[in-house]
């Protein structure tokens, strides 16, 4: 996908930046607006080109220390046409820069009210689905929860050299999945109240509770593969497909079982659910660290030089 990089730079450093930009292959256009920026004061340089060119431009900007004194914004043009660069544009990659991934995950994984509400409601749906032992309801909960992004954010922070990003990702994991556990308990209790013919403890013998509290090496293989796929999805700036990754993982049902087990007074079941959640979370973290570690080795840089 083509990119446009907008750089605010002081007038006395503009020519240094422009000289470095001449080295980048894949740039379609460089547009300079002298004194266009009022805060911070300076010139606005817009670079349009291929995705690979944008990554190189951001690296140059970071090497020059411009983000510390100005502003850098990256966006995707709806279309980009250049006869002389058509082959480069047609063969462009979908590689996202560290900065783009950080911004994307900040939007999807910050522990805001909306994020926590979605995680809680996903837990409610999962708890009710587990009570009635119905798979498609639990799958619906997996689709509701933005539960993959906080784990990936931890990995982006570690691999990209962004400790604050990793810290905020970890906070999102703890608060988000605590909300799922609470929601799981609430959903199971509400479902038991709505259907008094079945007791709350009866759900713990259901097919899907037993499945998501069991451990085998097949589940590890699936979790690792899903983690690798999720890392690639984020790395290619396509988080819409992260919902598919969530269906392959036991993150939401495992944590919902924790809440439901505690509500039913069955601590051993809750601990087995927590164990299954922990295995899948560890597999995701390891797989995504591998993906982003390879990315850093290829690009030879983190989010900051």
N, C-alpha and C positions, 0 to 999 in steps of 0.2 A: 504494500500500500504506500502511495506517495505521502510525503510529509511536508509541512511548512514549519520552519523554525523561526520564531520572532525573537530577536535579541536586542535588548536595550544596552547600549554601550556609550561610554563617555567619548566626546568628540576627539580627544587626544589619543584614544586607543583604537579608534575606528579603522585606521589604515593598517594597523598591525593585524587586526581581525580579518580584514579583507584579503590581506596577503596570504594568511594561512588558509582561507577558504578557497583560494585558487588551486590548492593542492588536492582538493576533494573531487573524486570522480563521481559522476551521477547527479551533480547539481544542475538543475534546469535554468534557474534564474536567481539572481541576487538583486534585491531592491533596497536602496538606501534612502531613508527619509531624514535629512539633517534636522536636528533640533526638534524632532517630532515628539519626543517624550518630555513631559514636564516633571513627573515624579516616578522614578528618579530622573534627574535632568540628563539629557544626552540625545544621541541619535538612535533611530530604529532601523535595524538591518533585518530584512526578511529573506530567508533562504528557502527556495522551493526545489524539491528534488526527490530522488528515490528514498526509500526507507533506509537503505544502507548508507546513503549520503547523509541523511539526517542523524544517524548514529555517530558518524564521523564528525559532523558539525558540533554535536553536543559534547563530544570528547574534546574538540579544540576549545570550545567555550569554557569547559571545566579546566583544561590545562592553563588557560589564560587567567583563571580566577574571576571571570566575569559574573557568575551567579552571585558572588559575595557582594558585588557593588552595583549590580543591575538586576534585570529580570529576564528570564528565558521562558518562552511559552512554545509548546508544540501542539499542532493540530493536524487533522487530516483533511485535505481539500476534497470536495465532492468529486472533482475530476481534475486531471492534469494532462495537458496535451502539449507535446513538443516534437515536431518532426525530426529534428536532429538527435533527439534523445529517446526516440520511440522504443528502440530495442532495449535500452536500459529500463525504461518504465514497464514495458511488457514483461520483462524477466525479473521484476522486483520481488523482494521477499516480504514476509510478514513479521520479521523480528522486531520486537518491542525494545526500546531502550530501558535502562534501569529507571530513569526518571518517569517514563510513561507507566511502567508497572507500579511504581511507588504511588503515583497519583491515582491510578485505577483502583488499586487495593485500598487506598485511603478512602475513596468514595464508597466502596462496597463493604469494608470491614471495620471502619471506625465504630466503637461501641456506642452509637447514638441511640436515641429513643426508638427510632424506626428499626434499627438493627436488632435491638434487644426484644422489641415487640414481635418481630418476625420469628426470632429464635424461640421465644416463649410459645407463640401460637403453633409453630411447627411441633413443639413438644406436646402441646395439647392434642393436636391431631394424631400424632404418633401414639400417645398414651391411649386415646380412644380406639385407634386402630388395633393396637395390641390387645386391648380388652376384648374386642369382638373377633380377634384373630383373623383379620382381613388384610391381605397384603397390599391391595391397591390404595388403601387409606394411609398406610405407613409410607408407601412410595410418594403419595401426595405430600406428606410431611417433609420428606427429603427434598422435594422440589421447592417447597416454601422456604426452607432454611438457607440463608447465605452462610453456611457453616464451613465451606471449604476455604474461602478467601482469608480468614484470619490465620489459618495454619500456613498458607502460602506466604502470607505477609511476613511471618517469622522467618521463613527461608530466604525471602528476598532481602530482608534486613541483614541477616547473617552473611549471605553470599555477596551482597552488594556493598558491604561496609557501611550499613546504615543502622547503628544501634538503636536509635529512637524508633525506627520503623519496626525492628524486631520486638522491642519492648511493647509497642502499641499493639502489635499482632498478638503477643502473648496475653495482654490484657483482654483483647477481643475474644481469644479462645476461652479464657477462664470465665469471663462474664457471660459470653454467648452460650456456652454449654451448661453453665449453671442455670441460665434461663430455660434451656431445653429440659433439664432435669426437673425443675419446678413445674414447667408446663406438662411434662409427662405424668407427674403425680396428679396434677389438677385434672388432666384429661381422663386418666384412668378412674379417678374418684367420681368425676362427673358422669362417665359412661356407666359405672356401677350403680349410681343413683338413678340414672335413666332406665336401667334394666335390672330391677331388683331380683330377677330370677337367677342371676349369676352373682356369685360373691367376688369381691376384689381379688382374693387370693387364687380364685379359679383361673384367672388369666395367666398366671405364672406357669401353668402347665400347657399353655397353648403352643401350637406348632412354631409360630414365629418368635415367641419369647425364647423357646428352647433353642431355636436356630441362632438367634443373635446373642445368646449367652454361651454358646459353644465355641470351641477353638479347634481349627485344623489348618494344615499347611496350605490347603487350597485357598482359604480365606486370606492368608498372607500373600500368596501370589497375586490374587485379585486386588488386594489393597495396594501393593507395590505398583502393579500395572496402572491402576487408577491414579495413583499419585504421580507417576511419570506422565500420564496423559494430561492430568490437571496442570502440572508444571509447564508442559508444552502449550496448553491452551492459554495460560496467562502470558507466557513468553511470546505468543503470537497475537496477543491483544484481542482475544476472542472469549472473554469470560462468560458469554452467553452459553457456552457449552459446558461450563463448570457444573451446571445442574445435572448433566449426564454423569459426571464423575461422582456426584453425591449419591446417586442411586446405587452405584457399585460399592459404596462404603457403608459400614455399620455405625457411623458417627452419630446420626440422629436417633435411630432406634436403640442403640446401645445406651446412650445417655438418658433417653426417655425411660428405659427399663430401670435405670438407677432411681429415678424419681418415683416410678410406679412401685418398685420393690420396697422402697422406704415407706411409701404410703400404705402398703399392704402389711408392713411389719416383717418383711422377709429380707433381712439384711444380706444373707448369702446370695440371693438372686441379684440384689442390687450390686453387690461386689463383682459378680460374674459379668453383669452388663458393663460395669466400669472397666473390667479387664478387657473385654472385647473392644470397647471404645479406645482404650489405651493402645492396644495392638494396632488398630487401624490408624490412629493418629500418629504413632511412631513410624509406621510404614510410609504414610504420606510425607512426614517431615524428612525422612531419609531419602525418599524418591525425589522430592522437590529440591532438596539440597544438592543432589546429584545433577539434576537438570541445570540449576543455576550455577553450580560449580563449573560445569562444562562451558556454560555461557561466559562466565568470567574468564576462564582460561582462553577461550577463543577471542573475546574482545580485549583481553589483557587489561581490564580495568573494572573497578566497581562503579558505584554510583558517583563516587568522588575520587579524584586522583590521589 
